[in-house]
Amino acid sequence: MNQKITLFLNESELLQLKNFINDQSNSQNLSNQIQLSTERNNLDDFVKRKVFEELSSLSGFEIQDIKESQSLKDDLGLRIYHKKALKIPFQRIVWNFNSSGIITVSECASLVTVINCINLIKSKS
């Protein structure tokens, strides 16, 4: 069974965690997941991972079960109010890139697929 852990870390604490995990020889999978969630160098992978995390949290589906082609409504069970609720977490993802782009509630309400979510965030980053 997968467990979700939410950490709120500043840049220094995040670096310490990353270094600790990289020092553990048998934790390659965990290291890969941490890198996906923290490395902002690769915009595509970072945004995809963050979107999957948010959709997993909202839908109840495991991250590994979410696919880019899935419908938010038909496959993940998200209704209009769920999609509107994506505004704040998606805006936080955009702010990770020090962007001044703004995601609106109406943009989130009009999202249809997972790839639409990813593209919306990338367009604002």
One Martini backbone bead per residue (centre of mass of N, CA, C, O) as a GRO file, in nm:
protein
  125
    1MET     BB    1   0.097   0.036   0.022
    2ASN     BB    2   0.050   0.364  -0.024
    3GLN     BB    3   0.202   0.666   0.098
    4LYS     BB    4   0.131   0.992   0.194
    5ILE     BB    5   0.366   1.268   0.193
    6THR     BB    6   0.377   1.588   0.347
    7LEU     BB    7   0.604   1.854   0.278
    8PHE     BB    8   0.740   2.155   0.435
    9LEU     BB    9   1.007   2.311   0.262
   10ASN     BB   10   1.283   2.460   0.234
   11GLU     BB   11   1.558   2.478   0.046
   12SER     BB   12   1.753   2.363   0.262
   13GLU     BB   13   1.582   2.118   0.349
   14LEU     BB   14   1.562   1.992   0.069
   15LEU     BB   15   1.864   1.945   0.031
   16GLN     BB   16   1.903   1.761   0.276
   17LEU     BB   17   1.709   1.540   0.185
   18LYS     BB   18   1.840   1.477  -0.083
   19ASN     BB   19   2.119   1.396   0.032
   20PHE     BB   20   2.021   1.168   0.211
   21ILE     BB   21   1.893   0.992  -0.014
   22ASN     BB   22   2.152   0.971  -0.195
   23ASP     BB   23   2.317   0.810   0.040
   24GLN     BB   24   2.121   0.580  -0.014
   25SER     BB   25   2.177   0.284  -0.179
   26ASN     BB   26   1.860   0.146  -0.156
   27SER     BB   27   1.698   0.433  -0.278
   28GLN     BB   28   1.636   0.482  -0.587
   29ASN     BB   29   1.331   0.523  -0.609
   30LEU     BB   30   1.311   0.753  -0.405
   31SER     BB   31   1.509   0.937  -0.548
   32ASN     BB   32   1.347   0.966  -0.810
   33GLN     BB   33   1.093   1.093  -0.677
   34ILE     BB   34   1.231   1.338  -0.553
   35GLN     BB   35   1.341   1.453  -0.815
   36LEU     BB   36   1.067   1.496  -0.956
   37SER     BB   37   0.962   1.693  -0.709
   38THR     BB   38   1.231   1.909  -0.718
   39GLU     BB   39   1.312   1.936  -1.011
   40ARG     BB   40   1.318   2.231  -1.233
   41ASN     BB   41   1.484   2.176  -1.496
   42ASN     BB   42   1.243   1.984  -1.589
   43LEU     BB   43   0.950   2.090  -1.678
   44ASP     BB   44   0.789   1.842  -1.772
   45ASP     BB   45   0.838   1.648  -1.528
   46PHE     BB   46   0.754   1.836  -1.300
   47VAL     BB   47   0.465   1.903  -1.390
   48LYS     BB   48   0.360   1.618  -1.417
   49ARG     BB   49   0.403   1.531  -1.126
   50LYS     BB   50   0.233   1.756  -0.989
   51VAL     BB   51  -0.031   1.693  -1.129
   52PHE     BB   52  -0.055   1.401  -1.034
   53GLU     BB   53  -0.061   1.467  -0.734
   54GLU     BB   54  -0.320   1.641  -0.739
   55LEU     BB   55  -0.509   1.431  -0.874
   56SER     BB   56  -0.472   1.215  -0.661
   57SER     BB   57  -0.579   1.374  -0.420
   58LEU     BB   58  -0.866   1.436  -0.549
   59SER     BB   59  -0.947   1.132  -0.664
   60GLY     BB   60  -0.775   0.868  -0.529
   61PHE     BB   61  -0.567   0.803  -0.721
   62GLU     BB   62  -0.292   0.677  -0.821
   63ILE     BB   63  -0.026   0.797  -0.979
   64GLN     BB   64   0.034   0.536  -1.161
   65ASP     BB   65  -0.282   0.550  -1.282
   66ILE     BB   66  -0.210   0.805  -1.430
   67LYS     BB   67  -0.293   0.958  -1.744
   68GLU     BB   68  -0.274   1.191  -1.993
   69SER     BB   69  -0.547   1.082  -2.155
   70GLN     BB   70  -0.732   1.133  -1.935
   71SER     BB   71  -1.033   1.194  -1.801
   72LEU     BB   72  -1.149   1.380  -1.549
   73LYS     BB   73  -1.441   1.269  -1.546
   74ASP     BB   74  -1.448   0.963  -1.652
   75ASP     BB   75  -1.173   0.853  -1.506
   76LEU     BB   76  -1.154   1.048  -1.221
   77GLY     BB   77  -1.434   1.196  -1.124
   78LEU     BB   78  -1.436   1.497  -1.205
   79ARG     BB   79  -1.584   1.785  -1.136
   80ILE     BB   80  -1.627   2.114  -1.149
   81TYR     BB   81  -1.541   2.164  -0.849
   82HIS     BB   82  -1.273   2.016  -0.873
   83LYS     BB   83  -1.149   2.186  -1.100
   84LYS     BB   84  -1.162   2.458  -0.947
   85ALA     BB   85  -0.969   2.349  -0.710
   86LEU     BB   86  -0.697   2.363  -0.897
   87LYS     BB   87  -0.600   2.656  -0.891
   88ILE     BB   88  -0.408   2.668  -0.645
   89PRO     BB   89  -0.210   2.432  -0.702
   90PHE     BB   90  -0.137   2.531  -0.988
   91GLN     BB   91  -0.024   2.806  -0.902
   92ARG     BB   92   0.208   2.691  -0.731
   93ILE     BB   93   0.357   2.567  -0.965
   94VAL     BB   94   0.413   2.827  -1.117
   95TRP     BB   95   0.574   2.965  -0.878
   96ASN     BB   96   0.827   2.774  -0.898
   97PHE     BB   97   0.913   2.970  -1.165
   98ASN     BB   98   0.873   3.274  -1.112
   99SER     BB   99   0.591   3.338  -1.216
  100SER     BB  100   0.318   3.565  -1.327
  101GLY     BB  101   0.123   3.366  -1.388
  102ILE     BB  102  -0.235   3.311  -1.427
  103ILE     BB  103  -0.476   3.108  -1.285
  104THR     BB  104  -0.801   3.030  -1.353
  105VAL     BB  105  -1.105   2.904  -1.285
  106SER     BB  106  -1.206   2.882  -1.580
  107GLU     BB  107  -0.969   2.716  -1.683
  108CYS     BB  108  -1.017   2.474  -1.493
  109ALA     BB  109  -1.317   2.415  -1.576
  110SER     BB  110  -1.221   2.347  -1.892
  111LEU     BB  111  -1.097   2.093  -1.828
  112VAL     BB  112  -1.053   1.748  -1.960
  113THR     BB  113  -0.751   1.662  -1.934
  114VAL     BB  114  -0.444   1.598  -1.820
  115ILE     BB  115  -0.288   1.745  -2.050
  116ASN     BB  116  -0.431   2.015  -2.005
  117CYS     BB  117  -0.301   2.072  -1.732
  118ILE     BB  118  -0.010   2.073  -1.821
  119ASN     BB  119  -0.038   2.295  -2.043
  120LEU     BB  120  -0.135   2.522  -1.863
  121ILE     BB  121   0.113   2.542  -1.682
  122LYS     BB  122   0.326   2.579  -1.907
  123SER     BB  123   0.197   2.849  -2.018
  124LYS     BB  124   0.262   3.003  -1.722
  125SER     BB  125   0.592   2.939  -1.685
   0.00000   0.00000   0.00000
